[in-house]
Amino acid sequence: MDRTLYIKRSVKAAMAFAFLILIFTASVRVKAEETVSVTEINYEKSTVTVKLGTGDTELQISDSKQKTWETVTVEPVSGAVTLDISWIPVSKDYVLSLRGDKNKTAVKVKIPKQEKTLKVTYTAAAGVLDITGDNGRTIQWRKKNSTKWKTYNKSAFSKTLEGLVSKGATLVFRTAPVKGDGTSAGLRPGKEVSVAIKHKTAAPKVAIDDEKLTFKLDKGLEYRFCDEDGKVLDGEKWKKVPVGSDVLIKDLAPKALADASKDGETVGIQFRVPATAKKQMSNTATVFIPGQTRLTDEELKSVKIEYKEDGSGFMLTFEKASYSVPYEYCIINAKDQKEGVTIDSFNEIHWVTVTDKRAFTVEKEENNATEGSIIYVRKKSIRKLGISGYALASTYKKFTTVEY
């Protein structure tokens, strides 16, 4: 065979083979472009975006069986159709079949069912949320009347929770949706779970029995100290109020009381009802206990006693007493002393108020002011706790022992 002819035939064969490969490649490319394809599944908007195949002008949908097809009425935009899928039930997985009106090769998309395992509980006593069943997914939350979902972060949310308990709120939680595409169906948002955050109850009422120098408090309260501006002292924690309906100021706030060398200091105290498993904590009541003053020797000397000649009693005079500067006296008779009653027996003694500097009579029998009775004196408290100008009763001093 002529060598030149052989070479020409070989070249023609090679060109023909290359042409066939080119035709096949183009055919495969066209065929790949003919099929519809999913570009996005957006569970937040409940939509699936489908790119139409070459030559398609409409999108058709069916279920997994593909027995009947329905044409989607949405007009394509840039060759893609965005289909609403809010009608697909959330209780089970659903297979959605998609195809074009010209290219009938169907594409199946499995829309997953909604997860229902999330559980959220709120414990008022601890002031924390307990979240389980999230299956490692991101958690979102919102207020009941809000439509904006926020990503839940445990450490950051604790501060948010502190603010919510003031007025209370209903919160809604869910596992966050994950967008799907042509290779992954993503995840639907989980079932929404509501949690009620109960509001704080009214602040407890706090009073002081100014005769006994005791706090009048409900049982089960907590307290902590603050400065005169209401700022909690550094390192101060809530503590249980000592048991009892009458709690001595000296047991709860000893710094407010004077001692032998100096007057007391103003003490700020906050009280609240602690939270329980079913009940939210209360708002905080803040009170300021003014420092107690000492009864001076001069004030004690201004008190005078004069016995009646017939032994039926005595006259007392408080030379510095007035309506604005009242005094008090207490008599502990000999019989009570024998039974162990002292000036510190606040539930068994009684202080009598004096608001006039004029002398007055204390009858022996009527007032049980028997021989050997001890008389104590102090300045009376002024106004009431919480009122401007409030002052505690001063320290007491022994005035005299009755000797007829």
TORNU-191963 format. One record per residue (C-alpha): residue number from 1; x, y, z. Coordinates in Angstrom, 1 decimal. Layout:
N
@num=NUM	east=X	north=Y	up=Z
...
END
This chain:
404
@num=1	east=0.0	north=0.0	up=0.0
@num=2	east=1.2	north=3.4	up=-0.9
@num=3	east=2.5	north=5.0	up=2.4
@num=4	east=1.1	north=8.4	up=1.6
@num=5	east=-2.4	north=6.9	up=1.1
@num=6	east=-2.1	north=5.1	up=4.4
@num=7	east=-1.2	north=8.2	up=6.3
@num=8	east=-4.2	north=10.1	up=4.8
@num=9	east=-6.6	north=7.3	up=5.8
@num=10	east=-5.2	north=7.3	up=9.3
@num=11	east=-5.6	north=11.0	up=9.7
@num=12	east=-9.2	north=10.8	up=8.4
@num=13	east=-10.0	north=8.0	up=10.9
@num=14	east=-8.5	north=10.0	up=13.8
@num=15	east=-10.5	north=13.1	up=12.9
@num=16	east=-13.7	north=11.0	up=12.7
@num=17	east=-13.0	north=9.5	up=16.1
@num=18	east=-12.4	north=12.9	up=17.6
@num=19	east=-15.6	north=14.2	up=16.1
@num=20	east=-17.5	north=11.3	up=17.6
@num=21	east=-16.0	north=12.1	up=21.0
@num=22	east=-16.9	north=15.7	up=20.7
@num=23	east=-20.5	north=14.8	up=19.8
@num=24	east=-20.8	north=12.4	up=22.7
@num=25	east=-19.4	north=15.0	up=25.2
@num=26	east=-21.8	north=17.6	up=23.9
@num=27	east=-24.6	north=15.1	up=24.2
@num=28	east=-23.7	north=14.3	up=27.8
@num=29	east=-23.5	north=18.0	up=28.6
@num=30	east=-26.8	north=18.8	up=27.1
@num=31	east=-28.4	north=15.8	up=28.8
@num=32	east=-27.0	north=16.9	up=32.2
@num=33	east=-28.4	north=20.4	up=31.6
@num=34	east=-31.8	north=19.0	up=30.7
@num=35	east=-32.7	north=17.8	up=34.2
@num=36	east=-34.2	north=20.2	up=36.8
@num=37	east=-32.0	north=20.7	up=39.9
@num=38	east=-32.6	north=21.9	up=43.4
@num=39	east=-30.5	north=25.0	up=44.4
@num=40	east=-31.9	north=25.8	up=47.8
@num=41	east=-34.3	north=24.5	up=50.4
@num=42	east=-35.1	north=27.4	up=52.8
@num=43	east=-37.1	north=26.1	up=55.9
@num=44	east=-37.2	north=29.6	up=57.4
@num=45	east=-39.3	north=30.8	up=54.4
@num=46	east=-40.7	north=27.3	up=53.6
@num=47	east=-39.5	north=27.4	up=50.0
@num=48	east=-37.6	north=25.2	up=47.6
@num=49	east=-35.8	north=26.9	up=44.7
@num=50	east=-35.5	north=24.7	up=41.5
@num=51	east=-33.5	north=25.5	up=38.4
@num=52	east=-35.3	north=24.4	up=35.3
@num=53	east=-33.8	north=22.2	up=32.7
@num=54	east=-32.8	north=23.4	up=29.2
@num=55	east=-35.9	north=24.3	up=27.3
@num=56	east=-38.3	north=24.0	up=30.3
@num=57	east=-40.7	north=26.8	up=30.9
@num=58	east=-42.7	north=25.3	up=33.8
@num=59	east=-42.1	north=23.2	up=36.9
@num=60	east=-44.1	north=20.1	up=37.7
@num=61	east=-44.4	north=18.4	up=41.0
@num=62	east=-45.6	north=15.1	up=42.4
@num=63	east=-45.1	north=12.8	up=45.4
@num=64	east=-42.9	north=9.8	up=45.7
@num=65	east=-45.2	north=7.6	up=43.5
@num=66	east=-45.2	north=10.1	up=40.6
@num=67	east=-48.6	north=8.9	up=39.4
@num=68	east=-50.0	north=12.4	up=38.9
@num=69	east=-48.2	north=15.6	up=38.2
@num=70	east=-49.2	north=19.2	up=38.9
@num=71	east=-47.9	north=22.2	up=37.2
@num=72	east=-46.6	north=25.0	up=39.5
@num=73	east=-48.2	north=28.3	up=38.6
@num=74	east=-45.2	north=30.3	up=39.8
@num=75	east=-43.5	north=32.1	up=36.9
@num=76	east=-39.7	north=31.3	up=36.5
@num=77	east=-37.2	north=34.0	up=37.4
@num=78	east=-33.9	north=33.7	up=35.6
@num=79	east=-34.7	north=30.1	up=34.8
@num=80	east=-35.6	north=29.1	up=38.4
@num=81	east=-38.9	north=28.6	up=40.2
@num=82	east=-39.3	north=29.2	up=44.0
@num=83	east=-41.9	north=26.8	up=45.3
@num=84	east=-43.9	north=27.1	up=48.6
@num=85	east=-43.6	north=23.9	up=50.7
@num=86	east=-45.5	north=25.1	up=53.8
@num=87	east=-48.3	north=22.6	up=52.9
@num=88	east=-46.0	north=19.6	up=53.3
@num=89	east=-46.9	north=17.9	up=56.7
@num=90	east=-44.3	north=18.1	up=59.4
@num=91	east=-45.2	north=14.8	up=61.1
@num=92	east=-43.3	north=12.5	up=58.7
@num=93	east=-40.6	north=12.5	up=56.0
@num=94	east=-42.1	north=13.5	up=52.6
@num=95	east=-40.6	north=12.8	up=49.2
@num=96	east=-41.2	north=15.6	up=46.7
@num=97	east=-40.7	north=14.8	up=43.0
@num=98	east=-39.7	north=17.5	up=40.5
@num=99	east=-39.4	north=17.7	up=36.7
@num=100	east=-39.7	north=20.2	up=33.9
@num=101	east=-42.5	north=20.4	up=31.3
@num=102	east=-40.2	north=19.5	up=28.5
@num=103	east=-37.6	north=17.3	up=30.2
@num=104	east=-39.4	north=14.6	up=32.0
@num=105	east=-36.6	north=13.1	up=34.0
@num=106	east=-37.7	north=13.5	up=37.6
@num=107	east=-35.6	north=14.5	up=40.6
@num=108	east=-36.6	north=13.5	up=44.1
@num=109	east=-36.1	north=15.5	up=47.2
@num=110	east=-36.7	north=14.1	up=50.7
@num=111	east=-38.1	north=16.8	up=53.0
@num=112	east=-37.3	north=15.5	up=56.6
@num=113	east=-39.9	north=15.4	up=59.3
@num=114	east=-39.8	north=17.9	up=62.2
@num=115	east=-37.9	north=16.8	up=65.3
@num=116	east=-39.9	north=16.8	up=68.5
@num=117	east=-37.4	north=15.8	up=71.1
@num=118	east=-36.5	north=19.3	up=72.5
@num=119	east=-37.4	north=19.8	up=76.1
@num=120	east=-36.9	north=23.1	up=78.0
@num=121	east=-37.8	north=23.6	up=81.7
@num=122	east=-37.2	north=26.6	up=84.0
@num=123	east=-36.4	north=26.2	up=87.7
@num=124	east=-37.1	north=29.5	up=89.5
@num=125	east=-35.2	north=28.4	up=92.6
@num=126	east=-32.0	north=28.1	up=90.7
@num=127	east=-32.9	north=30.7	up=88.1
@num=128	east=-31.7	north=28.5	up=85.2
@num=129	east=-33.0	north=26.8	up=82.2
@num=130	east=-32.6	north=23.0	up=81.6
@num=131	east=-32.5	north=22.1	up=77.9
@num=132	east=-32.4	north=18.5	up=76.7
@num=133	east=-33.2	north=16.7	up=73.4
@num=134	east=-31.5	north=19.2	up=71.1
@num=135	east=-29.5	north=16.4	up=69.5
@num=136	east=-26.5	north=18.7	up=69.1
@num=137	east=-28.3	north=21.2	up=67.0
@num=138	east=-28.3	north=25.0	up=67.4
@num=139	east=-31.1	north=26.3	up=69.6
@num=140	east=-33.1	north=29.4	up=68.9
@num=141	east=-35.4	north=31.4	up=71.2
@num=142	east=-37.8	north=34.4	up=71.0
@num=143	east=-40.4	north=36.0	up=73.2
@num=144	east=-43.9	north=34.8	up=72.6
@num=145	east=-45.1	north=37.9	up=70.9
@num=146	east=-42.0	north=38.4	up=68.8
@num=147	east=-41.3	north=36.9	up=65.4
@num=148	east=-37.5	north=37.3	up=65.5
@num=149	east=-35.5	north=34.2	up=66.5
@num=150	east=-32.3	north=34.6	up=68.4
@num=151	east=-29.5	north=32.1	up=68.8
@num=152	east=-29.4	north=30.7	up=72.3
@num=153	east=-26.1	north=30.9	up=74.2
@num=154	east=-26.2	north=29.5	up=77.7
@num=155	east=-23.7	north=31.9	up=79.4
@num=156	east=-25.1	north=35.0	up=77.6
@num=157	east=-28.7	north=34.1	up=78.2
@num=158	east=-28.3	north=34.0	up=82.0
@num=159	east=-28.1	north=37.8	up=82.0
@num=160	east=-31.1	north=38.0	up=79.7
@num=161	east=-33.0	north=35.7	up=82.1
@num=162	east=-32.3	north=38.0	up=85.1
@num=163	east=-33.9	north=40.9	up=83.2
@num=164	east=-37.0	north=38.8	up=82.2
@num=165	east=-37.9	north=37.8	up=85.7
@num=166	east=-38.7	north=41.3	up=86.7
@num=167	east=-42.0	north=41.4	up=84.8
@num=168	east=-42.2	north=37.8	up=83.6
@num=169	east=-42.3	north=36.5	up=80.0
@num=170	east=-43.3	north=33.5	up=77.9
@num=171	east=-40.4	north=32.2	up=75.9
@num=172	east=-40.4	north=30.0	up=72.8
@num=173	east=-37.5	north=27.6	up=71.9
@num=174	east=-36.8	north=25.4	up=68.9
@num=175	east=-33.9	north=23.7	up=67.2
@num=176	east=-32.7	north=25.9	up=64.3
@num=177	east=-33.4	north=25.1	up=60.7
@num=178	east=-30.6	north=24.1	up=58.4
@num=179	east=-30.8	north=25.1	up=54.7
@num=180	east=-30.7	north=22.3	up=52.1
@num=181	east=-29.4	north=22.2	up=48.5
@num=182	east=-29.0	north=19.8	up=45.7
@num=183	east=-26.8	north=17.4	up=47.7
@num=184	east=-28.4	north=17.7	up=51.2
@num=185	east=-32.0	north=18.2	up=52.3
@num=186	east=-31.0	north=20.1	up=55.4
@num=187	east=-33.2	north=20.1	up=58.5
@num=188	east=-36.6	north=21.6	up=59.4
@num=189	east=-36.9	north=23.8	up=62.5
@num=190	east=-37.7	north=21.7	up=65.5
@num=191	east=-41.1	north=21.7	up=67.3
@num=192	east=-41.6	north=24.9	up=69.3
@num=193	east=-41.5	north=24.6	up=73.1
@num=194	east=-43.0	north=27.3	up=75.3
@num=195	east=-41.6	north=28.1	up=78.8
@num=196	east=-43.3	north=30.5	up=81.2
@num=197	east=-40.9	north=32.7	up=83.2
@num=198	east=-42.9	north=33.9	up=86.2
@num=199	east=-42.6	north=37.5	up=87.2
@num=200	east=-41.3	north=38.6	up=90.6
@num=201	east=-43.8	north=38.9	up=93.4
@num=202	east=-44.1	north=42.0	up=95.5
@num=203	east=-41.2	north=43.0	up=97.7
@num=204	east=-41.6	north=41.9	up=101.3
@num=205	east=-42.8	north=44.4	up=103.9
@num=206	east=-40.1	north=45.2	up=106.5
@num=207	east=-40.8	north=47.0	up=109.7
@num=208	east=-39.0	north=47.6	up=113.0
@num=209	east=-40.6	north=47.3	up=116.4
@num=210	east=-39.0	north=50.5	up=117.9
@num=211	east=-39.8	north=49.5	up=121.5
@num=212	east=-38.2	north=46.0	up=121.2
@num=213	east=-35.6	north=47.1	up=118.7
@num=214	east=-36.5	north=44.1	up=116.5
@num=215	east=-37.3	north=43.5	up=112.9
@num=216	east=-40.8	north=42.5	up=112.0
@num=217	east=-40.2	north=40.0	up=109.1
@num=218	east=-42.1	north=37.2	up=107.4
@num=219	east=-40.6	north=33.8	up=107.7
@num=220	east=-38.2	north=32.5	up=105.1
@num=221	east=-36.8	north=35.8	up=103.9
@num=222	east=-33.2	north=36.3	up=102.6
@num=223	east=-31.1	north=39.4	up=103.3
@num=224	east=-27.8	north=41.0	up=102.2
@num=225	east=-26.1	north=44.3	up=102.9
@num=226	east=-25.7	north=47.3	up=100.6
@num=227	east=-24.2	north=50.8	up=100.9
@num=228	east=-26.1	north=54.0	up=101.4
@num=229	east=-26.7	north=54.3	up=97.6
@num=230	east=-28.2	north=50.8	up=97.5
@num=231	east=-25.2	north=49.2	up=95.8
@num=232	east=-24.6	north=45.7	up=97.0
@num=233	east=-21.4	north=45.4	up=99.0
@num=234	east=-18.5	north=43.5	up=97.4
@num=235	east=-18.7	north=39.8	up=97.9
@num=236	east=-22.1	north=40.1	up=99.6
@num=237	east=-24.3	north=37.0	up=99.1
@num=238	east=-27.9	north=36.4	up=100.1
@num=239	east=-28.3	north=34.8	up=103.5
@num=240	east=-31.3	north=33.3	up=105.4
@num=241	east=-32.9	north=35.6	up=107.9
@num=242	east=-32.6	north=34.1	up=111.4
@num=243	east=-35.7	north=32.1	up=112.5
@num=244	east=-38.3	north=34.0	up=114.5
@num=245	east=-41.0	north=36.6	up=114.1
@num=246	east=-39.0	north=39.1	up=116.1
@num=247	east=-35.3	north=39.3	up=114.9
@num=248	east=-33.1	north=41.5	up=117.1
@num=249	east=-31.4	north=44.3	up=115.3
@num=250	east=-28.2	north=43.3	up=117.1
@num=251	east=-28.4	north=39.8	up=115.6
@num=252	east=-29.1	north=41.0	up=112.0
@num=253	east=-27.4	north=44.4	up=111.8
@num=254	east=-25.1	north=44.8	up=114.8
@num=255	east=-23.1	north=47.7	up=113.2
@num=256	east=-26.2	north=49.8	up=113.4
@num=257	east=-26.1	north=49.7	up=117.2
@num=258	east=-24.0	north=51.9	up=119.5
@num=259	east=-21.5	north=50.5	up=121.9
@num=260	east=-19.8	north=52.0	up=125.0
@num=261	east=-17.3	north=54.0	up=122.9
@num=262	east=-19.2	north=55.1	up=119.7
@num=263	east=-22.5	north=55.6	up=118.1
@num=264	east=-23.8	north=53.0	up=115.6
@num=265	east=-23.5	north=53.5	up=111.8
@num=266	east=-26.1	north=53.6	up=109.1
@num=267	east=-26.7	north=50.1	up=107.7
@num=268	east=-28.3	north=49.3	up=104.3
@num=269	east=-30.1	north=46.0	up=104.1
@num=270	east=-32.0	north=44.3	up=101.2
@num=271	east=-34.7	north=41.7	up=101.8
@num=272	east=-36.4	north=39.3	up=99.4
@num=273	east=-38.5	north=36.2	up=99.3
@num=274	east=-36.4	north=33.5	up=97.7
@num=275	east=-37.6	north=31.6	up=94.7
@num=276	east=-39.0	north=28.0	up=95.0
@num=277	east=-39.5	north=25.3	up=92.4
@num=278	east=-42.9	north=26.7	up=91.6
@num=279	east=-42.7	north=30.4	up=92.7
@num=280	east=-40.5	north=33.2	up=91.4
@num=281	east=-38.4	north=35.3	up=93.8
@num=282	east=-39.8	north=38.6	up=95.0
@num=283	east=-38.7	north=42.1	up=94.2
@num=284	east=-36.1	north=43.5	up=96.6
@num=285	east=-37.0	north=45.7	up=99.5
@num=286	east=-34.1	north=48.0	up=100.6
@num=287	east=-34.1	north=49.6	up=104.0
@num=288	east=-31.6	north=51.8	up=105.8
@num=289	east=-31.2	north=51.5	up=109.5
@num=290	east=-29.8	north=54.7	up=111.0
@num=291	east=-27.0	north=54.4	up=113.5
@num=292	east=-28.1	north=54.3	up=117.1
@num=293	east=-27.0	north=57.1	up=119.3
@num=294	east=-25.7	north=56.8	up=122.9
@num=295	east=-27.6	north=58.3	up=125.9
@num=296	east=-25.2	north=60.8	up=127.4
@num=297	east=-24.6	north=61.3	up=131.1
@num=298	east=-25.9	north=64.8	up=130.8
@num=299	east=-29.2	north=63.5	up=129.4
@num=300	east=-29.4	north=60.9	up=132.2
@num=301	east=-28.8	north=63.6	up=134.9
@num=302	east=-31.7	north=65.6	up=133.4
@num=303	east=-34.1	north=63.0	up=134.7
@num=304	east=-35.2	north=63.6	up=138.3
@num=305	east=-37.0	north=61.4	up=140.9
@num=306	east=-38.9	north=62.6	up=144.0
@num=307	east=-40.6	north=60.1	up=146.4
@num=308	east=-44.0	north=60.8	up=147.8
@num=309	east=-44.0	north=61.2	up=151.6
@num=310	east=-46.7	north=58.6	up=152.1
@num=311	east=-44.7	north=55.9	up=150.1
@num=312	east=-47.4	north=55.5	up=147.5
@num=313	east=-45.2	north=56.3	up=144.6
@num=314	east=-42.8	north=58.9	up=143.2
@num=315	east=-42.6	north=61.8	up=140.9
@num=316	east=-40.5	north=61.7	up=137.7
@num=317	east=-39.3	north=64.7	up=135.7
@num=318	east=-37.6	north=64.5	up=132.3
@num=319	east=-36.2	north=68.0	up=131.9
@num=320	east=-35.2	north=67.6	up=128.3
@num=321	east=-38.3	north=65.8	up=127.1
@num=322	east=-40.5	north=67.2	up=124.4
@num=323	east=-42.8	north=66.1	up=121.6
@num=324	east=-39.9	north=66.3	up=119.1
@num=325	east=-37.4	north=64.8	up=121.5
@num=326	east=-39.3	north=62.1	up=123.4
@num=327	east=-37.9	north=59.9	up=126.2
@num=328	east=-38.8	north=56.5	up=127.6
@num=329	east=-38.5	north=54.8	up=130.9
@num=330	east=-38.9	north=51.1	up=131.9
@num=331	east=-39.6	north=49.7	up=135.4
@num=332	east=-38.5	north=46.1	up=136.2
@num=333	east=-39.9	north=45.3	up=139.7
@num=334	east=-38.3	north=43.0	up=142.3
@num=335	east=-40.6	north=40.1	up=141.6
@num=336	east=-39.8	north=40.0	up=137.9
@num=337	east=-36.1	north=40.3	up=138.6
@num=338	east=-36.3	north=37.2	up=140.8
@num=339	east=-37.9	north=35.4	up=137.9
@num=340	east=-35.0	north=36.3	up=135.6
@num=341	east=-36.4	north=39.3	up=133.7
@num=342	east=-33.7	north=41.7	up=132.6
@num=343	east=-33.6	north=44.9	up=130.5
@num=344	east=-32.8	north=42.6	up=127.6
@num=345	east=-35.9	north=40.6	up=128.0
@num=346	east=-37.6	north=42.5	up=125.2
@num=347	east=-40.8	north=40.4	up=125.1
@num=348	east=-41.4	north=40.8	up=128.8
@num=349	east=-40.6	north=44.5	up=129.5
@num=350	east=-42.5	north=47.7	up=128.6
@num=351	east=-41.2	north=51.2	up=127.8
@num=352	east=-43.3	north=54.2	up=128.7
@num=353	east=-43.1	north=57.3	up=126.5
@num=354	east=-42.5	north=60.8	up=128.0
@num=355	east=-43.1	north=63.9	up=125.8
@num=356	east=-43.3	north=66.6	up=128.4
@num=357	east=-40.8	north=68.2	up=130.8
@num=358	east=-43.4	north=68.6	up=133.5
@num=359	east=-43.2	north=66.2	up=136.5
@num=360	east=-45.7	north=63.3	up=136.6
@num=361	east=-46.6	north=60.7	up=139.3
@num=362	east=-45.8	north=57.0	up=139.1
@num=363	east=-48.2	north=55.2	up=141.5
@num=364	east=-46.5	north=52.3	up=143.4
@num=365	east=-49.5	north=49.9	up=143.3
@num=366	east=-50.9	north=50.9	up=139.9
@num=367	east=-47.5	north=50.7	up=138.2
@num=368	east=-46.2	north=47.8	up=140.3
@num=369	east=-43.2	north=50.0	up=141.2
@num=370	east=-42.3	north=48.1	up=144.3
@num=371	east=-39.3	north=48.5	up=146.6
@num=372	east=-36.1	north=47.4	up=144.7
@num=373	east=-37.6	north=48.0	up=141.3
@num=374	east=-35.0	north=49.2	up=138.7
@num=375	east=-35.7	north=52.1	up=136.4
@num=376	east=-34.0	north=52.4	up=133.0
@num=377	east=-34.1	north=55.5	up=130.7
@num=378	east=-33.4	north=56.1	up=127.0
@num=379	east=-34.4	north=58.5	up=124.2
@num=380	east=-37.4	north=57.2	up=122.3
@num=381	east=-37.3	north=56.4	up=118.6
@num=382	east=-38.5	north=59.2	up=116.2
@num=383	east=-40.8	north=58.5	up=113.3
@num=384	east=-40.9	north=55.1	up=111.5
@num=385	east=-38.6	north=53.1	up=109.3
@num=386	east=-38.5	north=54.5	up=105.8
@num=387	east=-39.6	north=58.0	up=106.8
@num=388	east=-37.1	north=60.8	up=106.5
@num=389	east=-35.7	north=61.7	up=109.9
@num=390	east=-36.2	north=58.2	up=111.3
@num=391	east=-34.1	north=57.5	up=114.4
@num=392	east=-33.7	north=54.4	up=116.6
@num=393	east=-34.2	north=54.6	up=120.3
@num=394	east=-30.9	north=55.4	up=122.0
@num=395	east=-28.9	north=53.1	up=124.2
@num=396	east=-30.4	north=52.7	up=127.7
@num=397	east=-28.9	north=53.5	up=131.1
@num=398	east=-29.9	north=52.5	up=134.6
@num=399	east=-31.4	north=55.5	up=136.2
@num=400	east=-32.0	north=54.3	up=139.8
@num=401	east=-33.2	north=51.5	up=142.1
@num=402	east=-36.5	north=52.4	up=143.8
@num=403	east=-36.0	north=53.0	up=147.6
@num=404	east=-39.1	north=54.3	up=149.5
END
